[in-house]
Structures are given as C-alpha cells and as structure tokens.
Amino acid sequence: MKQILKKGLILIVVVTFFTIIIGWTNQVNTYNETEKLVKNAENLSSSLKNEIDYTKRLKMDKEKAFAIPDQELVTKTESAYDKAKKSVNNIKDKKDKEKMDKRLKSVQLVLSNASAIDTALKKGNEFNQAEKDLVAFYTQNPLSADLEVKVGEFEKTSSEKDNLQKSLPTDWKKPFEENVLKDGSTVLQTAKDLVAVQKNLDSLNTFITNQGEKTEIDKKITEIKTAISNISVEPAKTALNAKLAEVSKPYLDKIAQEAQKEQEAQKEQEAQKAAASAPTGTTASKTSSSSTETAKATQPTTVTLDVPYVSQLTPTYAPMGCEGASLLMGLKYKGYTNESLKTFLDKMPKDPNNPYSAFSGSPYQIIDGIFQSIFPGPLTAFGQSYSSYVANATGYSTTQLKQELDKGNPVVVYVTLDFAKPIWAKYNMGSAGDVNIVDNMHVMTLIGYNNTGSYYVADPDSRSSNNKYWVSQSAFETAYNALKYAVVVR
C-alpha cells in the first residue's frame, strides 16, 4: 500500500513538473511570437510615420505634400497592430503585457494620426470642390431659384470644416490651414448677395405689377443697381442687370409714355396760346376745331438728331466694337457720359464666346470661329450702368423706332454691313449652344427718318467723312427686320 502511494505521489509530482514546464514553454513561445508581431507592427508604423511626416513630405515632393496617406501601408499597419494586440492579450505575465501594450500605443498613435490626416484631406478636398461647384453654379445660373438651396448646403459643409484641424498632428495644422483648406467666406457671401438680389428683383416685379408708388420703385431700382454693382462675378452681374432691365421695362415705358403725354399736352397748350394771340379775323372756334389738322400740318417731314459721332476706327481702333461705339453715341447725346471709346469698351463685360451673356471675344481684334458681338440684353444692362433710361427695344417695328426718334431718343440698331442682304451662319455660343445668326451683322445708331421712307444713321465703321448718311427704306428695313435687335437711349 505504501508503495502504491509512493508511486502515485511521484507520478503527480512528475505530471505537475511537466505541466509547469509546458506552461512556461508556452508562455515563452507566446511572448516570443508576440515580440515578433509587435516588432512587425512597429516597423510598419515607423514607415507610416515617415510617410505622413509633413516636413519629410515637403522635402521629397512639394506637389505630393498633401496627398492622401498610402492606403496600402495604412492597411498593413492596421492588420499588424490587430494581430499584435490579440497576441498581447494572451500574455499571462502582467509586466510583460504592460511592456508590450506600451509599445503598441506608439503604433496606435501613428495610425490615429494617419486616419486624422486622411479624413482632413478628404473632407478638405470635398469642401474645396463644393466651393468650386457653388462658384460654377452661380456663375452659370445666377437667377436660378435653386441657388438658395445650394447656399444652405455649402453653409453646412463650411461649418463642418472648422473641426478638421483639431485632430491633426501639430506639424500638419498650419500647413493644412494655409494650403488645403480655403476660407470660402467670400464665395459664400457672393452667393448670399446673389440670392438677396434675386429676392429684391422678385419684390420689384411685384411692386411694379401692383403699381406701387413711383418714389418707392425708383428707390428699389437704385438699391438693386447698387447691389449688382458690388457683385464681382461679371457673368452673374450681366445676367442680373439684364433681368433688372426686363423687370423694370414696363415701369420705365410707362414713365416715358407719361413724359411724352406731358410734352404733348404742353405743346397743345402752347398752340392754344398762339391761337389766342393770332391776328384779328382768326376765330377761336375755327382754331379749336382744326387743332388736329394744324398739328399735323406743322409736323416736320424730316426728323434728325444731332448725335455726336463716335468712330470705332480712330483714335481707338476697335474693328469689332460697333455695338459699344453706337451705344456710346446715344449716351453722349443724352448727356449720360463723356467717356472715350477705349474707356467705354474696357468697361464692357466680356465672355469667351457667348454674346447673350456679354461681349464675346474682343472688340479690338478679329478672332476666327467666334461670333464677336454683344446682344441687346447684356448691352442694355451695360448701358443701364450709365442710365436707367436705356431700354431693350428688341422686337420693335420700324414704326416704333420712328416713334422713339420723334421723342428725341436715338436707337442702337443691329443691321448688316453696308446694308447688304443678310447672310445666315451657325456659331457655337458657349452655354447658349449652336445659334443660327446673321453673319454679316453690323451695329449703328439710328438718328432720323423722313417722309419719303428713308432712314438717317450714324455708322461707327464709316471709312469716309460721310459718317452720317441716309439709307433707303427697303435697304434699312431688310437689314433691320432680319433680327429686329435694338436698344433705345431715352
């Protein structure tokens, strides 16, 4: 019995010994394996740390200083960290475990920095793209009702950008702010200003439709003009000026009609006074009953306006500047400006190839493939920066043109060069697409007519001293009626 107990005790001791040995061996193996995994994670994190170090990036390649961190290296480091972390959790010895955890914390910090840089760069690029998209949208669609929605979306994106720098490594904060993250406040303010002008235009339209007070309408028009003049985006400014001209046209036409009626009434009063003081033998009743006939009899058979001539050829050579020169003649005649043609043309809004938006190309040179002109809408808007009494007269009949001349108003007319037969051709006009237009179009100032049907024009492209001349009815009306484009200066 004692022998059996002795053998059993020996067996227990042996088993316990081997169990301890095996356990110790396993711990040693676990530690060694963990050491390898942690070391691998450290090596990868060291490479990643160098990869995201801003100073080193700047020295190696300035263009790639703000590139997204190497995603393959990030993924490898994350995987190595996860494996090492699991292995550390299997270590039984507390001190050994703490030692390994401490080493992994440095790996975790590098991964955290890489993630922060990745997020900041991506979000920063998204914000910058959103800014570009907003600029493109309000440049092309300044009158769109969707602009206010776009502004709200951009404001939300803008508010998120402020938190991007907080989690970045110290060496990244300032370079990121200066080189990646744009301010955006100017773009946002411009967009808000455009929305405000949109709303003011709608308000003005309602006020005019409801026949509001003249002083209030004049005040609103002035306020809108001022707001538009403060907008720095030329295509948007041009479109808004054109819209203002369109909205205010009924009101300005009404004012002009009232002024004409007042002028006619004044003439009638003067005629009556003249009749009352007529020599004896002329009865009041006869004068009264034949007032209409008298007015007709005294109507001039020829109307001409003494408009100051502006040449597009000298002293400023602007072979494609007939629209500007013609409008400038009208503005000078009315006393709205005394600028030189060069100053006037330099101020005129420009567009690469869309005359519906601004002057396409350059008035100072001929450019192949571009229809170089500025159509009545934007030309009117530009003219209104000098006087609100410049109006788009597109579509006017020749009778209406004569009525404007009767009132002393010169008219910028789109006709043809040398009053030749209109030649049609198709041009690409940017956002307006392909447009069929009179290829030999020319612009001049209509300044008179007579009872034989002839028209009197001031031609800015005249190559002789005969820069103001008469044109036959058929020649003028054939050229003008091709487009019926016109701008009146009242």
Residue pairs with C-beta under 8 A, 6 or more apart in sequence:
27 91
27 92
27 93
30 87
30 90
30 91
31 91
31 93
31 96
33 87
34 84
34 87
34 88
34 90
34 91
34 100
35 100
37 80
37 83
37 84
37 87
38 84
38 87
38 88
38 100
38 103
38 104
38 107
40 80
40 84
41 77
41 80
41 81
41 83
41 84
41 104
41 107
42 103
42 106
42 107
44 73
44 76
44 77
44 80
44 107
45 77
45 81
45 106
45 107
45 110
45 111
47 73
47 77
48 69
48 70
48 73
48 74
48 77
48 110
48 111
48 114
49 110
49 113
50 56
51 57
51 69
51 70
51 73
51 114
52 69
52 110
52 113
52 114
52 117
52 169
53 171
54 65
54 169
54 171
54 172
54 175
55 171
57 64
57 65
57 67
58 65
58 175
65 175
65 179
66 121
66 175
66 176
66 179
66 180
67 121
68 118
68 121
68 122
69 114
69 117
69 118
74 111
74 114
74 115
74 118
77 107
77 110
77 111
77 114
78 111
80 107
81 104
81 107
81 108
81 111
84 100
84 104
84 107
85 104
88 97
88 100
88 101
88 104
89 97
91 97
91 100
113 168
113 169
116 167
116 168
116 169
117 168
117 169
117 172
119 164
119 167
120 164
120 165
120 167
120 168
120 172
120 176
120 180
121 176
121 180
123 160
123 161
123 164
124 161
124 164
124 176
124 180
124 181
125 180
126 157
127 157
127 158
127 160
127 161
127 181
127 182
127 184
128 180
128 181
128 182
130 153
130 154
130 157
131 154
131 182
131 184
131 187
134 150
134 151
134 154
134 187
134 188
134 191
135 187
135 233
137 144
137 146
137 147
137 150
138 147
138 150
138 190
138 191
138 194
138 233
138 236
139 233
139 235
139 236
140 235
140 431
141 147
142 194
142 198
142 233
142 235
142 236
142 239
142 240
143 198
143 239
143 240
143 243
145 198
147 191
147 194
147 195
147 198
148 195
148 198
150 191
151 188
151 191
151 192
151 195
154 184
154 187
154 188
154 191
155 188
158 184
158 188
161 181
161 184
164 176
164 181
165 173
165 176
165 177
165 181
168 176
190 231
190 232
190 233
193 227
193 230
193 231
194 231
194 236
194 240
196 227
197 224
197 227
197 228
197 231
197 240
200 220
200 223
200 224
200 227
201 224
201 240
201 243
201 244
201 247
203 220
204 217
204 220
204 221
204 224
204 244
204 247
204 248
205 247
207 216
207 217
207 220
208 217
208 247
208 248
208 250
208 251
214 255
217 248
217 251
221 244
221 248
221 388
224 244
225 244
225 384
225 385
225 388
228 237
228 240
228 241
228 244
229 237
229 385
231 237
231 240
234 349
234 350
234 358
235 349
235 351
235 357
235 358
237 349
238 349
238 351
238 357
238 358
238 378
238 381
238 382
239 357
240 381
241 378
241 380
241 381
241 382
241 384
241 385
242 377
242 378
242 380
242 381
244 381
244 384
245 377
245 380
245 381
245 384
245 390
245 391
245 392
246 392
248 388
249 391
249 392
252 388
252 389
252 391
252 490
253 391
256 389
256 407
256 490
260 407
263 407
267 295
268 291
268 295
271 291
271 294
271 295
272 287
272 291
275 282
275 284
275 287
275 288
275 291
276 284
276 287
278 287
287 294
301 450
301 451
302 448
302 449
302 450
302 451
303 402
303 405
303 406
303 448
303 449
303 450
304 447
304 448
304 456
305 333
305 405
305 408
305 410
305 447
305 448
306 333
307 329
307 330
307 332
307 333
307 410
307 445
307 447
307 458
308 329
308 332
308 333
309 329
309 458
309 460
309 467
309 468
310 325
310 326
310 328
310 329
310 332
310 341
310 460
311 325
311 341
311 460
311 462
311 467
312 318
312 319
312 321
312 322
312 324
312 325
312 341
312 363
312 460
312 461
313 319
313 460
313 461
313 463
316 340
316 341
316 342
316 345
317 364
318 324
318 325
318 341
318 345
318 363
318 364
319 363
319 364
319 365
319 366
320 361
320 362
320 363
320 364
320 365
320 366
320 372
320 373
321 341
321 345
321 363
321 364
321 460
322 442
322 443
322 444
322 460
322 461
323 359
323 363
323 373
323 374
323 379
323 412
323 443
324 341
324 344
324 345
324 348
324 359
324 363
324 374
325 341
325 460
326 412
326 413
326 443
326 444
326 445
326 458
326 460
327 379
327 382
327 383
327 390
327 412
327 487
327 489
328 337
328 339
328 341
328 344
329 410
329 445
329 458
329 460
330 383
330 390
330 410
330 411
330 412
330 445
330 487
330 488
330 489
331 337
331 383
331 386
331 387
331 390
331 489
332 338
333 410
333 489
334 387
334 389
334 410
334 489
334 490
336 386
336 387
336 489
337 344
337 386
345 363
345 364
347 382
347 385
348 358
348 359
348 363
348 374
348 382
349 357
349 358
349 359
349 374
349 378
349 382
350 358
350 359
350 360
350 361
350 362
351 357
351 358
351 359
351 360
351 430
352 360
352 361
352 370
352 430
353 360
353 361
353 370
353 371
353 428
353 429
353 430
354 360
354 429
354 430
354 431
354 432
355 371
355 372
355 373
355 374
355 375
355 378
355 429
356 375
356 377
356 378
356 429
356 432
357 378
357 430
357 431
357 432
358 374
358 378
359 372
359 373
359 374
359 378
360 370
360 371
360 372
360 373
360 374
360 429
360 430
361 367
361 370
361 372
362 372
363 372
366 372
370 427
371 427
371 429
371 435
371 437
371 439
373 441
373 443
374 382
375 485
376 392
376 393
376 394
376 412
376 414
376 485
376 486
376 487
377 392
377 394
379 412
379 487
380 390
380 391
380 392
380 487
383 390
383 487
383 489
384 390
387 489
389 489
389 490
390 487
390 488
390 489
390 490
391 487
391 488
391 490
392 486
392 487
393 400
393 401
393 404
393 411
393 486
393 487
393 488
394 484
394 485
394 486
394 487
395 484
396 404
396 411
396 484
396 486
396 488
397 484
398 476
398 477
398 480
398 481
401 411
401 413
401 446
401 480
401 486
402 449
404 411
404 488
404 490
405 411
405 446
405 447
405 448
405 449
407 490
409 488
409 489
409 490
410 445
410 446
410 447
410 488
410 489
411 445
411 446
411 486
411 487
411 488
411 489
412 443
412 444
412 445
412 446
412 486
412 487
412 488
412 489
413 443
413 444
413 445
413 446
413 457
413 480
413 485
413 486
414 438
414 441
414 442
414 443
414 480
414 483
414 485
414 486
415 441
415 442
415 443
415 444
415 476
415 479
415 480
416 422
416 423
416 438
416 440
416 441
416 442
416 479
416 482
417 440
417 441
417 442
417 461
418 442
419 471
419 475
419 476
419 478
419 479
420 440
420 479
421 478
422 438
422 440
422 441
422 478
422 479
422 482
423 438
423 439
423 440
424 436
424 437
424 438
424 439
425 436
425 437
425 439
426 434
426 435
426 436
426 437
427 434
427 435
427 437
428 434
428 435
429 435
437 483
438 482
438 483
441 483
442 461
443 460
444 457
444 458
444 459
444 460
444 461
445 457
445 458
445 460
446 455
446 456
446 457
446 486
447 456
447 457
447 458
447 468
448 455
448 456
449 455
449 456
450 456
450 470
452 473
453 472
453 473
454 470
454 471
454 472
454 473
454 476
455 470
455 471
455 473
455 476
456 468
456 469
456 470
456 471
457 468
457 469
457 470
457 471
457 476
458 467
458 468
459 467
459 468
459 469
460 467
462 469
480 486
